[in-house]
Amino acid sequence: MVFQALNPEYARPGEPVSIEFSIQDRDGNDLYNIAIMVEIYDGSSGERVYAIPWTEREIGDFATFYTFPKAGNYQIVVSVENGQVNINQIDPARGTLSSSAGCNCYRSVFNVNISGGFGVAWNATMYFVMLMPVAILGTILAFSYRNRRRGIVTKQEHSSISLC
């Protein structure tokens, strides 16, 4: 089993991101002394934009850093050895990312989205959260002011009626 996380979780283009991995057996125990290759593919073009060659790792928990050049979708591919691999070399890019053809490995593919902000939904929610209390308070104050003005007008009308 391979787990992946970005730190920070909401990555932005042009800022370094820690890509953290945890590779475990089926019982959830960390794997030790394994070889791993990491690749990053651009989601729109399918082009491999970054690769870390086959590297021996003492433990399956590790991190690598990458700065995504632009906003968009990316696929992170982690290959874990399942036999003999060429240490310190990079395998050729694959058209089918999950394919292990020609590779003594297991491959896991993760999709990540890099954006300049949290998007339209996030911004709309934040505006709503900030503006609604102000709108509610403004409405309450407007009704209160109107009711007070009516009360003053009504008292003046009553006082002018009783004087006549």
N, C-alpha and C positions, 0 to 999 in steps of 0.2 A: 504494500500500500504506500502510495506517495501522497503527501500533503504539501500544499504550497500556500504561502501568504505573502502579501506585499506590506512593506513598512516604509512610509505611511500607507495606510489602507487605501486612501483615496489619492493615488499618485497623479502628479501633474507633469506635463511635458517639460523637459529642460531641467528637471530637478532629480538628483540621484535617489534611487529607490533600492531598498534592500529586499531582495527576493529570497525568502526563507523557505527551506525545504525540511521535511521530516520523512525519512524512508524507513518503513517498518515492515515486519513480517505480518502474517495473517492474525497473529495473536496480539498485535500492538506493541511488540518489542522492537527497539531500535536495532537496525542492522549495522554490523561492524565490518571493517576492511572490505569495502566494496568500491568498484569503479563506476563513475558517473560522468555523463556528458549532458550539458545543458545547451539548448538552442532557443532562440527567440525569433519568431516569424512575424512579419507585418501581416495583419489580417486582411487588408485590402488588396495588396499585391501578391501575397503568398511568398514573398522573398525572405530568405533568412537574413536577418539584420545583425545577429550576434550569436556567437557560439563559444562555449568553453570546452576545450578538448577533453577526452577521456582522462579523468583524474582519479587517482586512488584516494579514498576518504577513510579515515579511521572510524568514523561514525556517520550514520545516515542523516544526522541533523547538521545542516550547514546553511550558509547564506552566501549570496553573491550580489554584487552591486551593478546596477545598470541605469543609465539615464535615457529614458525614452525620448526620441527626438521630436515627436509630434503627437498630437491627440489622435486617438483612434483605438481600434481593437488589435490585440496582439495575441499570439499563441506561444505559450512557453512549453517546450517539450523537454522532458527529463528522461534520459535513457539510463537504465540500470543494467549492469552486466549480468549475463546469464551464460557465461562461458568466457572464452578467450576474446579480448578486445585489444585494439591498438592504443596503448597508453600514450598520452601526450599528442594524439592525433585527433582530427575532426573527421567524422564520417561525412560522405556527400549528403547534400540536402535531399530531402524526400518530397515527392509530390503529395503522397498521402502521409500525413504527419504521424499517425498512430502505427504505421507499418513498420514491422521489425524485419522485413526481408533484407537479407544480406548483413544482418547484425545479430550477434549473439546477445540480445538484450530484450528487456521489457521496456516499453515506452508509455509514458503518461503525458497527456496533452491538457494544458490548462488555458482557459481563455481569460484575458484581463482587458479592462477598458481603462485607457488613460484619457483624462479630460482636464480642461483648464479650470473647471469649476465643478460644482455638484450638479449642474444642469438646470434646465428650466423648472422642473418639478420642485427641486430643492429651493431655488430662489423664490418661486411663487409661494411655497409653504412658509418660508421665512418672512416674506412681506406680509402674508396673511397673519402670522403669529404676532408680528410687531404692530401692524396697523389696526387689527381688530380691537384690542383693548383701548386704543386711542379713539376709535370710532364709537365704541360703546360708551366710554366716558363722555365724549362730546355730545352724543345723543341724550344721555341722562341730564347733562348740564343744560342743554337747549330746552328740554321739556320742563326742567325745574325753573329756568329763567322765564319761560313762557307762562307757566302757571303762576309765578309770582307777579308778573306784569298783569295778568288777568285779575289776580286778587287785588292789586292796587287800583286798577280801573274800576272794578266792581265796588270797592269801598268808596271811591270818589263818586260814582254814580249814586250809591245809596246815600251818601252824605249830601249830595246836591238835591236829591229827591226830598229828603227830610227837611231841608231848609226852605223849600218852596211852600 
